[in-house]
Amino acid sequence: MKRVVITGLGAITPVGNDVSSFWNSLTSGKCGIGPITKFDTEDYKVKIAAEVKDFDPLKYMEKSETRRQDVFAQYAFAAAAQAMQDSGLSTGGGVAQCRMDAPEANIAPERLGVYIGSGTGGMGTFMAEAQKILENGPRKVSPFFVPMMIGNMATGNVAIQFGAQGPTLPVVTACATSTNAIGEAFRAVKHGYADAVIAGGAEATVLPLAMAGFTNCMALTLRNEPQAASIPFDKRRDGFVLGEGAAVVILEEYEHAKARGAKMYGEIIGYGNTCDAYHMTAPHPEGLCAARAISEALLEAGISTGIDGQKAVLIKEADGDVIPAGAVYFNAHGTSTPLNDKTETKAIKTALGEEIAKKIHVSSTKSMTGHMLGAAGAIEAIATVLALQDGIVPPTIGYQEPDPECDLDITPNISVKADLELGISSSLGFGGHNGCLVFQRLSQKK
């Protein structure tokens, strides 16, 4: 099996429109939630969201192209462009090669894939075109309606831009979408189907219809206080805050990256994918399948639990190296809903054992970004990789009242420094989808 490393990162988020500003915001505990500006909320119970701010698509595409891409696809396009530039990868083809500053080819087009998912696709386009047909009849519907609305077009447009002719798989698993996209991309590279994959997710659903739907299914917080709305693991939590944006990582086969002298942020070593098969929107109350996703990811990573002296630890089975619990960071799904946070706490304890679970570093970055839905897993994967690289655990902000059912070390309010070796990121989605990724600080061991 081939090793898989991360060689590029890109991000459009409520707390920054590039990776550097995003990460600086997380580590400083900046909240990206505020009053909704994209539509009039007078008739809405929920009046806040985590909006992307000051996004300029013209930095990444021609003005004519913005008219042919829904906002979710524009976000994905921008994040992918950042990640590709960061990685230095180039096929020597695609629209991007028309630029004078495009790098020379260093990967075959058929060996570069794209796995970018979205939970809802072009909902903004759907709303706008539905209004046209209702008000003015079918002749007024845009010929670009279908290609702008369908959820695979973020992947398709990115593939066209960068000449990626390899495996292409947009994933749709609600809030687990981009965790699954990265996980499936990891296996495509690991098993030799591609040398690199552009992977992640995008979402643009701060819209009247989405806000009404999520509110009426009682998923969103009704506390319209930006600093006290997304409060994962806090006893006061009553729902999530809708977010938006995109995040993309470049996954590349280790030897391929090494041969071209690429910088490497870290290594992805495990992936778990399960389903509760229990309820449309609620997690299984015992979190058993969420726990199994974590366990399966650790199993693929070759990591098991054990005892070192009298302490419970994680052990790398290949060489017997011990990973202390304090060297582990777990980026939790942590939505700030009453059910998710206590269920996820159970899942972490079940998968790792209670002793280890209570000693690892845990946080929910949704306290700052809100819930970016189909982009959540990817932006949280980036946070996990950067936490390992920089030795900083981002905080769970807004935390005030402990909940005895959420009794992990959730890094309340202030980031902490830690010598981290292992990173775990989990996502749980409507429909019972559970995904988990495991990363490690890059090792040169074969």
C-alpha positions in Angstrom: 0.0 0.0 0.0 1.2 3.5 -0.8 1.6 6.3 1.7 -0.5 9.4 1.3 0.5 12.9 2.3 -1.1 16.3 2.2 0.8 18.7 -0.1 -1.7 21.6 -0.6 -4.5 23.4 1.4 -7.2 25.9 0.4 -10.0 27.5 2.4 -12.9 29.9 2.0 -14.5 30.2 5.4 -16.5 32.5 7.8 -13.2 33.3 9.6 -10.9 33.9 6.6 -10.7 33.4 2.9 -7.3 31.7 2.9 -5.6 29.0 5.0 -3.4 31.4 6.9 -6.2 33.8 8.0 -8.5 30.8 8.8 -5.8 29.2 11.0 -4.9 32.4 12.7 -8.6 33.0 13.5 -9.0 29.5 15.0 -6.0 29.7 17.2 -7.0 33.1 18.5 -10.6 32.1 19.1 -12.2 34.4 16.6 -15.9 33.9 16.1 -17.2 34.1 12.5 -20.9 34.2 13.4 -23.0 37.4 13.1 -26.3 38.8 11.8 -27.4 37.5 8.4 -26.7 40.0 5.7 -27.7 38.0 2.6 -31.4 38.4 3.0 -34.0 40.1 5.2 -34.6 38.0 8.3 -37.6 39.9 9.7 -40.0 36.9 9.3 -37.4 34.4 10.5 -36.8 33.1 14.0 -33.1 32.6 13.3 -31.3 35.8 12.4 -27.7 34.8 12.6 -25.3 32.6 10.5 -21.6 32.1 9.9 -21.3 33.8 6.5 -18.3 34.0 4.2 -17.2 37.6 4.2 -15.6 39.8 1.5 -15.3 36.9 -1.0 -14.2 38.1 -4.5 -14.6 35.4 -7.1 -12.8 37.6 -9.6 -9.5 36.6 -7.9 -10.0 33.1 -9.3 -12.1 33.3 -12.4 -13.3 35.7 -15.2 -16.5 37.7 -14.6 -18.3 35.7 -17.3 -17.6 32.5 -15.5 -19.2 33.7 -12.3 -22.5 33.9 -14.2 -22.2 30.2 -15.0 -21.3 28.9 -11.5 -23.4 28.8 -8.4 -21.8 30.3 -5.3 -21.0 26.9 -3.8 -19.0 26.0 -7.0 -17.3 29.4 -6.8 -16.2 28.7 -3.3 -14.9 25.3 -4.3 -13.1 26.7 -7.3 -11.3 29.2 -5.2 -10.3 26.8 -2.5 -9.1 24.3 -5.1 -7.1 27.1 -6.8 -5.4 27.9 -3.5 -4.6 24.3 -2.8 -3.2 23.6 -6.2 -1.0 26.7 -6.1 0.1 25.7 -2.6 1.0 22.2 -3.8 2.7 23.2 -7.0 1.0 20.3 -8.9 0.3 20.8 -12.6 -0.9 18.5 -15.4 0.3 20.8 -18.2 -3.3 21.0 -19.4 -6.7 22.4 -18.5 -7.8 26.0 -18.5 -5.2 26.9 -15.8 -2.4 26.3 -18.2 -3.5 29.3 -20.2 -1.9 31.5 -17.5 1.6 32.7 -18.1 2.6 31.8 -14.5 1.3 28.2 -14.6 3.9 25.7 -13.4 5.3 23.1 -15.8 3.6 19.7 -15.8 4.7 17.3 -13.0 1.7 14.9 -12.9 0.0 13.0 -15.7 -3.6 14.3 -16.3 -5.0 10.7 -16.0 -3.2 10.4 -12.6 -4.9 13.4 -11.0 -8.4 13.1 -9.6 -11.0 15.4 -8.1 -13.3 14.4 -5.2 -15.2 17.5 -4.1 -18.7 17.1 -2.6 -21.6 19.3 -1.5 -24.5 18.5 0.7 -27.0 20.6 -1.2 -25.3 21.8 -4.4 -26.6 24.9 -6.1 -29.5 25.8 -3.9 -29.2 29.5 -4.6 -29.5 28.8 -8.3 -32.5 26.5 -7.7 -34.3 29.2 -5.8 -33.6 32.0 -8.3 -34.7 29.9 -11.3 -37.8 28.6 -9.6 -38.8 32.2 -9.0 -38.4 33.0 -12.7 -40.6 30.1 -13.8 -43.3 31.1 -11.3 -43.3 34.7 -12.3 -42.5 34.7 -16.0 -42.9 31.2 -17.3 -40.5 28.5 -18.6 -38.9 30.5 -21.4 -37.2 32.7 -18.8 -35.3 29.8 -17.1 -31.6 30.0 -17.7 -30.0 27.5 -20.0 -27.3 27.2 -17.3 -29.8 26.3 -14.6 -29.1 22.5 -14.6 -25.2 22.7 -14.8 -25.2 25.4 -12.1 -27.5 23.5 -9.8 -26.3 20.0 -9.9 -24.0 19.0 -7.0 -21.2 17.5 -9.1 -20.3 20.7 -10.9 -17.8 21.9 -8.3 -15.8 18.7 -9.1 -16.4 19.1 -12.8 -15.4 22.7 -13.0 -12.2 22.1 -10.9 -11.3 19.1 -13.2 -11.7 21.3 -16.3 -9.6 24.1 -14.7 -6.7 21.9 -13.8 -6.9 19.2 -16.5 -7.6 16.4 -14.0 -8.7 13.4 -16.0 -8.3 10.7 -13.3 -10.8 9.3 -10.8 -13.6 11.8 -10.2 -16.2 11.2 -7.5 -18.4 13.9 -5.9 -19.6 12.6 -2.6 -23.0 13.5 -1.0 -23.4 12.4 2.6 -24.9 15.5 4.2 -22.7 16.8 7.0 -20.2 14.0 6.5 -19.7 14.8 2.8 -16.2 16.2 2.7 -14.9 13.8 5.3 -16.1 10.9 3.1 -14.7 12.7 0.0 -11.2 13.0 1.6 -11.4 9.4 2.9 -12.4 7.9 -0.5 -9.7 10.1 -2.2 -7.2 8.7 0.3 -8.0 5.2 -0.7 -7.8 6.0 -4.4 -4.2 7.2 -3.9 -3.3 4.5 -1.3 -4.4 1.7 -3.7 -2.8 3.2 -6.7 -5.7 4.5 -8.8 -4.3 8.0 -8.8 -1.0 9.8 -7.9 -2.9 12.8 -6.4 -6.5 13.9 -5.7 -8.0 17.3 -5.2 -10.4 16.6 -2.4 -12.8 18.5 -0.2 -16.3 20.0 0.0 -18.3 23.2 -0.6 -21.5 24.7 0.6 -23.5 28.0 0.1 -26.8 27.6 1.9 -27.2 30.8 3.9 -30.4 31.3 2.0 -34.1 31.9 2.9 -35.2 28.4 1.9 -32.4 26.6 3.7 -32.8 28.7 6.8 -36.5 28.0 6.9 -36.0 24.3 6.4 -33.3 23.8 9.0 -35.3 26.0 11.5 -38.5 24.1 11.0 -36.8 20.7 11.6 -35.5 22.2 14.8 -31.9 21.8 14.0 -30.8 25.4 14.4 -30.2 27.4 17.6 -32.8 30.0 18.4 -30.3 32.0 20.5 -29.6 35.0 18.3 -26.4 35.9 20.2 -23.4 35.4 17.9 -20.9 34.8 20.8 -23.3 32.4 22.6 -25.0 30.5 19.8 -22.6 27.8 18.6 -21.5 26.4 22.0 -20.5 22.7 21.5 -20.5 20.5 24.7 -22.0 23.4 26.8 -25.1 22.5 28.8 -26.9 25.5 27.3 -26.6 24.3 23.7 -29.8 24.1 21.7 -28.9 23.8 18.0 -26.2 24.5 15.4 -25.4 27.7 13.5 -25.6 27.5 9.7 -22.3 28.2 8.0 -20.9 28.2 4.5 -17.7 28.0 2.5 -15.3 25.5 1.0 -12.1 23.6 1.9 -9.8 21.6 -0.3 -6.8 19.4 0.4 -4.3 17.9 -2.1 -3.7 14.3 -1.3 -0.6 12.9 -3.0 1.3 9.6 -3.0 4.4 10.1 -0.8 7.1 9.0 -3.3 5.5 11.2 -6.0 5.5 14.2 -3.7 9.1 13.4 -2.5 10.4 13.1 -6.0 9.2 16.6 -7.0 10.4 18.2 -3.7 6.9 19.1 -2.5 6.3 20.3 1.0 4.2 18.0 3.1 1.9 19.1 5.8 1.3 15.6 7.2 0.2 12.1 6.4 -3.3 10.6 6.3 -3.2 7.1 7.6 -6.8 5.9 8.3 -10.4 6.3 7.3 -13.7 4.9 8.7 -17.1 5.0 7.1 -20.3 3.6 8.7 -24.0 4.3 9.0 -26.3 4.3 12.0 -29.2 3.0 10.0 -31.4 4.4 12.7 -33.1 7.8 11.9 -33.2 10.5 9.2 -31.8 13.2 11.3 -31.0 12.0 14.9 -27.8 10.1 15.8 -28.1 6.7 17.4 -28.3 7.5 21.1 -25.4 5.2 22.0 -23.2 6.3 19.2 -22.2 2.8 18.4 -21.7 3.2 14.7 -20.0 6.6 15.1 -17.6 4.8 17.5 -17.1 2.0 14.9 -16.1 4.6 12.3 -13.4 5.9 14.7 -12.3 2.3 15.4 -12.1 1.4 11.7 -10.1 4.5 10.9 -7.6 3.6 13.7 -7.5 0.0 12.5 -6.6 1.1 9.0 -4.0 3.4 10.5 -2.5 0.4 12.4 -3.1 2.0 15.8 -4.5 0.1 18.8 -5.1 0.8 22.5 -2.9 -0.7 25.1 -1.2 -0.3 28.5 2.2 1.3 29.0 3.2 0.9 32.6 -0.1 1.6 34.3 -1.3 4.1 31.7 -3.7 3.5 28.8 -2.1 4.6 25.6 -2.3 4.2 21.8 0.2 2.0 20.1 1.5 1.9 16.6 1.3 -1.7 15.7 4.0 -1.6 13.0 6.8 -0.7 15.4 5.4 -0.7 18.9 5.8 3.0 19.4 3.7 4.5 22.1 1.5 7.5 21.5 0.5 9.1 24.9 -3.0 10.3 25.1 -1.8 13.9 25.5 -0.2 13.7 22.1 -3.6 13.1 20.4 -6.0 15.8 19.0 -9.6 15.0 18.2 -11.4 17.5 16.1 -15.0 16.6 17.1 -18.1 17.0 14.9 -19.4 19.0 17.8 -22.4 20.7 16.3 -23.8 22.3 19.5 -27.1 20.3 19.3 -28.3 18.5 22.4 -28.2 15.1 20.9 -25.0 15.2 18.8 -22.6 16.3 21.5 -23.5 13.8 24.2 -23.7 11.0 21.6 -20.3 11.9 20.2 -18.8 11.9 23.7 -20.1 8.4 24.1 -18.7 7.4 20.7 -15.2 8.7 21.5 -15.2 6.9 24.8 -16.4 3.6 23.2 -13.8 3.8 20.5 -10.8 4.8 22.6 -11.7 3.7 26.1 -12.8 6.1 28.8 -9.3 6.6 30.2 -7.7 7.6 26.9 -10.8 9.6 25.8 -10.6 11.8 28.9 -6.9 12.6 28.4 -6.8 13.5 24.7 -7.2 17.0 23.4 -10.7 17.6 22.0 -12.3 20.7 20.4 -15.1 21.7 18.1 -14.0 24.4 15.6 -17.7 24.8 14.7 -17.8 27.1 17.7 -16.0 29.6 15.4 -17.0 28.6 11.9 -20.5 27.5 12.4 -21.6 24.3 10.7 -20.4 24.4 7.1 -22.4 21.3 6.2 -20.8 19.6 3.2 -17.6 21.6 3.7 -17.3 21.0 7.4 -15.3 17.8 7.3 -12.7 19.2 5.0 -12.2 22.4 6.9 -11.9 20.4 10.1 -9.4 18.1 8.4 -7.3 21.2 7.6 -7.6 22.3 11.2 -6.4 18.9 12.4 -3.4 18.8 10.1 -2.3 22.3 11.1 -2.8 21.5 14.7 -0.3 18.6 14.3 2.1 20.7 12.3 2.1 23.7 14.6 1.5 21.9 18.0 -1.5 24.1 18.8 -5.0 22.8 19.8 -7.7 25.3 18.6 -10.3 26.0 21.3 -14.0 25.4 21.7 -15.1 29.0 22.3 -18.2 30.2 24.1 -18.0 27.5 26.7 -19.4 28.4 30.1 -21.6 25.6 31.6 -20.2 22.1 31.8 -22.5 19.2 30.9 -21.8 16.0 32.8 -22.8 14.0 29.7 -20.0 15.8 27.8 -17.1 15.3 30.1 -14.1 15.3 27.8 -11.3 17.9 27.7 -12.8 20.1 25.0 -10.1 22.8 25.2 -12.5 25.5 26.5 -12.2 29.1 25.1 -8.4 29.3 24.7 -6.0 27.4 22.4 -3.3 25.3 24.0 0.2 24.2 22.9 0.8 20.5 22.8 3.4 18.1 21.3 0.9 16.4 19.0 1.6 13.2 17.1 -1.9 12.0 16.0 -4.9 13.8 14.8 -8.5 12.4 14.4 -11.4 14.2 12.8 -14.9 12.9 12.8 -18.1 13.9 11.0 -21.7 12.8 11.5 -24.4 13.5 8.9 -28.2 13.4 8.4 -29.2 9.9 7.3 -26.9 8.4 9.9 -23.6 8.8 8.0 -20.4 8.6 10.1 -17.0 9.4 8.8 -13.6 9.6 10.5 -10.1 10.5 9.3 -6.8 9.8 11.1 -3.7 11.9 10.4 -0.2 11.8 11.8 2.7 14.2 11.9 4.9 13.2 8.9 7.2 10.3 9.6 10.0 9.2 7.3 9.6 5.6 8.3 8.7 3.1 5.6 
